[in-house]
Amino acid sequence: MDLIEMMDQESKEIESSLLFKDFEPGVLTQWMTRLFTQLRLHKVAPTHYDKYPPTMKPLLDVLTRGVPYMFEPGEPLPDSIGVCVNPDPKKVLVGFSSGKDSTAAAVLLQDQGYKPILFHVHGINRYHPYELAACQEVARVLDLPLKVVNVSQRGKNVHPDNPVKNQLILAMALEWGLENGILAHSHGNDFMDSHELAFSINFSDSIDMYNAFRDFALKHVPGFQMMDPIVFNETGAYLALMKRPEVIPFMSSCLQVVLYKERIHQANERKFGTILPGRCGTCRKCCVEYLHLALLGVEELRKDRILHCVEGIRKKLPMMYDKEIKDVSDESVIRLMVDENLISIEPLLEEIKKGPIVSVAVSSKKAPEMPDPSPVARSMDDLDFVHPGLTPVDTLDGVLVKREDMAGIGYAPPVSKIRGIYSLLASLKETGIDTVANMDTPVSISGVGISFVARKLGLQAVIYYPEYKEGLKFDLARNKTLWEQNGATVVPIVKPNHMTINLSRAKKDLAERSDKAFMIPSGLPFNATVDHTSMQVANVPRDVGTIVISCGSGTTTAGLLRGLKNAGLTPDVFAILAAPKVCLKMKAKILKLAGLTEDDGANLTVIDTGIQYIETPEVACPFPCNPYYDLKAWKWLQDNLSSLKGPVLMWNIGGKA
């Protein structure tokens, strides 16, 4: 009995290992699910890369034989898998993982006038648990619709990743497209990325499997169209992404397992400066990505990081090409990874030919890194610009309101973090720092607070801000005036990109200005900032049932939670995001900042209302607040007030400068 006959016999006895949510599997998906379930139990892998693994034989057979093979003897055979009614010729369903190829495909299709719909199956890829969050972020940035099918797996699985995972996704996409008027499909790059990747998923990505599925669909789906390859190689993908470079930081582009990714990311940031979020900076994908982005001006050209990436790629060459490879020069590695027909590699070659690298600690003008320069909250008693003691709790429109907008008095900006800013800057001054800097956003007033306190302490402030081609958008004009009034040096970031990239450019500029400078992290995520907020819980009524707070960086929410823990209070806390983010990740960040456990956060719920960071809701508010932060929380409170446990308190983190 061969493997396919054995699997046919088993299929009558094995219960499906997949559960679908909001998706009704058709004939093709049902057959793929059966095969997916059976292959979970068979540990059969290729012994050589040039020999096709036997686990693929059943799928190749069914794709070659076509529809009749999917049915039991005696069942009526359909003429096709399905018929699409009133297809939209402009719609293209993009099999989407948030990786570079599928993202590049979406960008190019959008640029060519098509209407891409991103299709993602969540729960089937165990290697990347945060893939869904990345898909949601990319869809948001590109303003494209995202269809998510949730799948749960159960039972034993002997494979790190199922051998027919990709074909199951293709089947689901095909059937969903038929139901929703879409006959055109794209999956970015139809070529196998590498032997390393192919081996890890038992050839699910191989060109043979892809072509077999394409031919099957062309035969059994009238009007089916596969619009691949959209991009032909990695260089082509990154060039396509430069049409929308703001999406790059949100992509999922790393092979490192989640358990070690953050640790490696942090280690590489200590060596090379800012690493894009979600990247380890060391795996093959991260290394190839850096070489391209450095050439395209998104990343900084650094000899030490180029050599780090070249060495990381060199170690993988034997696996990628299935043969022993010796003595490959740095230049040869770069030529293998970057298509010179599309982009010149000369900048990389010139950088690695420079003189020897001196220790970064000796040669770099990078601003000093200080993990927590203000471990203890300082006394505010003698300051003439900070509210003495506790800010009041008022009752407005039937709701308790903690008036942290009154934390600053006189000419101080109305921001609760004024206390944390003072503790931080005073500590920095004692260490010899003479310049403090901040990469501000178009709507935040943190730069106003930092420049105000810096002037009070005799420090020089440098405020960086995004300069748009349309001019000073949002609150930038007013804030820029306030920065300058506070004596700050104001520096525009021309052609701004993602915040991480802007910050990297600002840090580079700051290093040239002073060797005694400090770049203040966004949100002031320091213990002193958290402590100052925690102390303000002292006059919160002990019978409070619910607290609603705006959440940007999470630092103020962390202080609130720490204060509630110290006071023995357990109200429900709703943190309303100022910008769309992954709620579970933000909750984990808040608890970490607060120094609390997961159990301590049982009453905390992080809410994403879907309102964008630079948008403001239409709602009247009886107290001064920041429309980009607190007003969003106030609107959510008003919309949900009847269902909240009372008394309800709104924690107002600040006003408008």
N, C-alpha and C positions, 0 to 999 in steps of 0.2 A: 504493500500500500504506500503510494507516494504521499508527500506532504499535503497536497491539495485534496486528495481523497480522504486523508485523515481529518483534515479540517472540515470537510463537508459533513463527515460523520459527527464530529464534535459539535457542530453548529446546532444540532438538534438538542443538545444536552446543556450547552453553556448559556447562561443568562447574560444579556447584554451588560457590558461594563460601563456604558455611558448613559447618562440621564440628560436630556435636553430641556432647556427652559425657553419658552417663547419661540419654539421652532418645531415644526412638524416635519420629521424626516420623510423624504420620498423614497422611491425604489432604490435609487443609486446610493443615497446616504445610508439606508437600511443595510444594503449589502456591504458597504464600507465599514459600517459599525460592527457587523458580524466578523469581518476579517480583522478589524482593529482589536476586537475582544479576543479572538483566537490567538493572534500574534503576541498578545500580552503574556501568554503562557509558554512561548517557545523561544528559548535563548539561542538563536541561530544567527551568527555574524559571519561576515566574509573573512577568509583567511588571507586573501590577497586582494588588492584593490582592483586588479584586472579581472577578478572572478565575481560574477554577480551573486549576492547572497541568496540562498534558497528561500528566505522569507519573502522575497519579492515575487517568486514564481506564481503564487495564486493570483496576485493582483495583475501581473502581466497577462496571465491567461484570461482573466475575465475581461480585461480591457481589449484584448485581441479578439476574443470570441464575441464580445458585445452583449447586447441586452438579453438574448435568449438564455444565456448561461445563468442569469440572475434568478431565473424562475424555476420552480419545481416542475417535474414532468406533468403534463396535463393542464397546467395553468395557461390561460390565454396570454399570448405574447403581444405587448404593445408595439406599435410602429416606431415609437420614440420614447425617450425619457420624459418629455413634456413639450408643450407648445406655449410660446410666449404671446400673450394677447396685447396688442397695441404697444409694441416696444418703442422706447424713446431712443432714437439714434444718437443722441448726445450723451446719454448716461453710460458710464463705464463703472463696473463694479471692480474695485481694487482690493485684492486679497492683501490685508494690511496687518503688519506686525509692529509698525513704528520704526523699523530699521531703515537704513539708508536707501535701499533699492525701492521698497514700496513707497516710501515718502517721496523719493525723487520721481517715481512714476506719477504719483498724485499731483506733484507740482507741475510736471511737464504737461499732463493731460489738462489741468486747469489752465495753463498758459496757452494751450492750443484751442481753447474754447469748448472743451468737453465739460461735462458735469460729473466729476468723480464722486462715487459713494464708497466710503471706506468700510470694508467688511472684516470684522475681527471675531475670532472664536476664542473666548476666554475660558480658561480651566483645562486646556488641552496641552499647553506648553509648560511643563514643570520646571524647566530650566530658568524661566524668567517670570517670577510671580508678580513683578511690577509692570509687566508689559501693557496691561490694560490702562493703567494710569498714564503711561507714555502715549498710548494711542489717543486717549482723551485730550491730552495736552496738545498733540500735533493737530488733531482735528479742530481744536479751538483756535489755534494760531492760524491755520489755513482756512478757517471758516468753512469747513466741509462737513457734510452729514456723516455720522459714524453709526453703523449697524453692528451691535454686539450680540452675539449668540453665546449664552452661558451654558457651559457643559461641565458636568461633574463626573469624575471617574471613581469607580469603586472596584474592590477586589484586588487580587495579586497582579503585580506587573514586574516582569523580570528584565525589562528594558529601561535604560535611563530616559529614553524617549521612543514612543511607538514607531515602528518602521513605516507604517502607512499613515502617519499623522497628517502629512501635507496633502495626501490624496483625499483623506476624509474631509479636510477643510475645503478642497477644490469642489468636492461633491456637494457640500452644504452651500457653498457660494453659487454653484450652478443652479441648484433647485430654488434658492431664495431669489436669485435673479429672475428666473422664469415667472415666479409669483408676483414680481414687482416691476415687470416691464423692462428688464435689462438683459440683453443678449451679448453685449460686449464685455469682456473681462480682461484684466491686466494683473500681472503679478511682478511687475518690475523687471527683473532679470531672470531669464529662464535658464541660465547656465549655473551649474553647480559651483558654489563659492570656492570650495577647496576639498581635498581628500580628508583633511582634518575634520571638517564639518560633516562631510558625507559619512564618514565612519561613525561619528558620534550618533547619527540618527539612522544608521543602517540604510543609507542610500535613498532616503525619502526625497532628497532634493536633487537626485541625479537627473541628467538630461533625458535618459531613457524613460524614466517614469513619467516625467513631464510630457514628453512627446506622445507617449502611449495614451495618457489621459486626454491630451488635446485632440488626438485623432479619434478617440472614442466619442468625445463631445461633438466634434464636427460631423460624425456619422449619425448620431442619434438625436441631435438637437437642431431642428431646422433654423437657419439664420444665425447659429452660434458664431461668435468672432473672438479670437484670442489675440489681443493687441500687445503681443510681446515679441521680442524684448523692447521695452521702452528705453532702458539703458543697457549698454553692452558690457561695461566693466565698472570697477570702483571709481576710476577717475571720471568717467562719464556721469556717474551718480552724483559725485560731489560738485561737478560743474553745474549740473541741473539744480542742485540745492542752492546754489548761489543766486538763483532767481528769487528765493525766499530765505535768505540766510538766518532770519530771526527764528526759523523753526529748528535749526540745528541743535541747540542745547537741549531741546525737549525729546529728541529722538532716542530710541533704545539702541545703543551701538556698543555693546560690550559682551564678551564671552565669559567673563569672570563669574564664578558662582557667588550668589548673594551673600553667603556667610562671610566671605573674605573681602568683598568688593570695597566696602567703606574704609576698612583698615588700609588697604593698598592705595586707595584714592588719597587718603590723608598723608600717607608716607610720601607719595609722589608730589603732592602739593608742597610739602616741606622742601623737597628737592628742586622742583621746577616752577613753583608759583601756582597760579590758578589752573585747575583741571576742570574741564566741562562737567557739569553735574551728571550723575549716572554712569560715569566712566571710571574704570580702575586706572587707566593710563599705562597698563603693562601688557595686557593680552594682545593677540595679533590684530584684532579689529580696532582696538584703541590706538595701536601703533600706526597702522595704515591710515586711520582717520587723521591722526595728528600730522603725518607727512603731507597729506593733501590740504588740510586746513591751514597749515603753516605756509604752503605755497600760495594759497588763495587769500592770505592776509587776515584770516579769521583768528588764527593762533599766532603767538609770537615765535619768530625764528630763534631757536636756542640750540647751540651746538651740543650741549650736554643732553638735551632731551631728544634731539635727532639721533644721536648715537645710542641712547637708551632704546629708542624705538627700533632702530636698525638691528641692534643685537637681539631684541625680542623677536623680530621677524625671522632673523637668521636661524634661531633655534628651532623654528617651526618649519623651515624649508624642507627637511627630509620627509616630514609627514605630509606637507602640502603637495610634494611632487613624487612621493612614494619611491624615493631612492636616496642613497647616501650622497650628500652634497658637502664638499669640503672646500675650504679656503675661498669662500665667496666674499669679495670685497664689499666695503660699505656702499660704494657707488653702484655695484652690481645689484645689491639688494634694493636700492632705491629705484633702479631702472626696472627691476622685476615688478615692483609694486605700483609704479606710476606710469601711465601711458604718455610717453613723450610726444605722441602725435596730437595730443589734446592740450598738454600744458608743459611748459619748460621746467626742468628739474634743476636748472642752474643755481637758483637761490639756495637750495639745499646743499649742493656740491660746494658752493663758495663758503657757506657757513662752516661745514665740517673741515675745510682746508685751513681755517684760521688757526692761530697759535694754540698751545696747550691750555687746557682749562685750569685756572687757578681755583683753589677752594672757594666755594660760594661765600662762606662765612667771612673770608678775607676781602674778596674782590667786589662783592655785590653792594650796591647802594640801596638795596631794598629796605624799606622801612621796617624797624624791628617788630617782631611778632611777640606779643605779650598775651598769654592765654587768659589771664584774669588779673588785670592790674588793680582792681578794686574789690578785694575779697570781703571787705566790711563796709557796710553803708555808713557814710560820714554824717556827722551832726549838721543839721540845717539851721540851728538856733540863731546863729549870728548873721545869717544871710538876709539881705533886704529884697531879694527877688523871688523867694520861695515862701509859699503859704506856711505860716507857723502851725505846727501840729497837724491835726486831721482836717482834710477838706470836708465840707458839710455833706449831709445826706438830706436832700429836699424831697418833697412830695409834689410832683407835677403831673397833671392830667391823670391822677389816680395811681401813678407809678412812683416808687421810690427811685431817686436818681443820685448816685454817688458823683459829686461834682469835681472830678479830677481835672476838669478844664480850668479849675481855679488854683491848680498847683503852683503856677507861676503868677507872681503879683507885680504890680508896677508895669514896667515896660517889658517884662519877661514874656516870652511866647506862651500861650495857653496849652501846654503839653505836660502830661503827667511824668514823662521821663526826664523833666528838668532836674530832678533830684539825682537820678542815675547819671545824667550827663555831668553834673557837678562832681560827684564822687569819682567818676572815671577820669575827668580832665585834671582834677587836683592830684590824683595819684600819678598820672602821667607826668605832670610837671615836676613832681618830686624825684622822678627817675631821670630827669634831664631832657625830656622831650620838650621841644620848643614850638613844634608845628603839629596841628591835628587836622585831619582831612575827613571828608565824608563824600561818598558817591550818592547823591540824592536822587529821588524820583521826581517826576513832573508834578506830583500832588502831595508829597509828604512835606511836613514842616520840621523834620529832624535836623536838617541843615540850618534852619533858623535858630533852633535851640542850641546847637553846637557852636555856631558862630557867636551867639549872644554870650554864652558862658565862657567861651575862649577869650573874648574881649574883657570880661570881668576878671579873668585870671592872668591876663597879660600874655596869652598864647596867640600865635598866628593861626588862623583857620584858613583852610583851602577847601572850597566847595566845588565839586564837579557836578555837572548836570547834563542831561541829554539835549543836544541842540538839533531840532528838527528843521527840515527844509522849509516848513510852513512858518517857522518863527517860534516865538516863545508861547507854546500852547499850554492849555490848562492853567495851572497856578504859577507857572514859571516866572512870568513878568513880575508879579507881586513879590514872590520869594526872592528873586534876584535882587530887587531893590532892598529888601531887608538884609540879605547877606552882605551887600555892599555897605549898608548903614552900620553894620556890626564890624566893619573893617576887614572882612574876609577877602581873600583872593578868589575870584570866581573864574573857573576854567570850564569851557564847553567841551563836551565829547561830541565831535563832529561825526555825522552819519552813525548815530547810536544803534546798538544792536541789543542783544539780550543782556540783562543786568550783569551776569557773570563776566561777559566779555567786556562790557563797559568798565567794570571794576578792575579788571586786569589792565586795561589801558590807563586808568587813573593811577593805579599803583606804580606803573612804570614811570609816569610823569612825576609823581610825588618823589620817587627815589632820586630824580634829577634835581629837585628843588632843595632838599635838605636831608642830611644824614641823621637828623634827630627828629624825624617825623613819624607819625603813627596814623595809619588808616583805620578809622573807626568802623567796625563791622555793622552792617545793616541791622537795625532793631536793637542795638546795644545789648547783646545777649550775655550780660555779665551778672554775677551773683549780686552785686550791689544794686543793680536795677531791679532785680527780682525782689530783693529784701525791702527796698523802699516801698514798693507796691504792697508787699505783704503786710507792712505795718499799718496801711490805711484801712485794713479790714476791721480795725478795733472799734469803729463806731457803726458798723453794719448791724442792724437789728438781729437779735439772735433767733427770731422766729422766721427769718426770711426763707421763702420756699424756693425761689428761682432767681438766679442772677444771669443777665444777658450782657455780653461784652463783645466789642469789636475785636477781631483778631487779625493782625498783620503778620508780624514776625513770630508772635506767640509769647514774647517776653513778658508783656503785661499780664496776659492770661496766666502765665506761670506764677507770677507774683501773687495774683488773686488766689490761686489754688493753694500756694504755700501758706498764705495768711489764713485761709479757711481751715486748713489742716491744723495750724498752730492754735486756732481759736476753738477747735472742736466743732465746727459748723459743717453741715452736710447738705446744703441746698443743691438743687439741680443747677448746673452751669451750662449755658449754651454759648459757645464761642462762634460768632458769625464772621466768616472769612471776608476780608476786604477784597480779595481776589480769588478766582477759582484755583483750588489746590486739592491735593489728595488728602481727604479728611483724616484717614487713619495715620498717615505719615505725620501730619501736623499734630495730631493728638500725642503721638509718641514723642515728638520734638518738645511739646509743651511740658510733658511729664518729666522729660530728661532735664530741661531747664529748671524746673521746680525742684528737682531732686526727689521726686516722688515715684512710687511704684505704680504698676498697672491697676492694682486694687484701689489705690488712692484716687485714681481717675475714673472710678466706676460711675460717678455722677456727672462726668464731663462729656458733652456731645459737641462735636465740631460740625458746623453747618455750612455747606456751600450753596449759596442762594442762586448761583449762576450769573450774578451781576459782575461785570468786568471791573477791573481795578480803577480804570479811568472813567467809569460811569457813575452817576449819582441817581439815587431813587427820588421819585416825586412823592414827598410826604412832609407834612408840617411837623416841626419839632419845637417844644416849648423851652429848650435850653440851647446855649451855644455849643455847636459840635462840628467836627470835621465831616463834610458831606461825603468824602471818599472812604471814610472809616465808620465812625459812630452812627451816621445817618442810616447806613445799611442795617446795622444792628437794631436801631430804633424801629425801622420799617418792619423787620422780621418780628420784633416784639409786638408791635401793634397788630400785625396780621395773625399772630398766634396767641394773643393775650388770653383769650377765653379758655384755652387748653392748658395754660401754665399754672403750676402750683403757686399759690400766693402765700405771703406777700411777694410781689415781683419787684426786683431792683434792676435798674439799668446802670451799668458801670461805664460812665462816660470818660473815655481816656484822654480827650482833649478838645480844644476848640479850633477855630480857624485863625491863623496868624494875621 
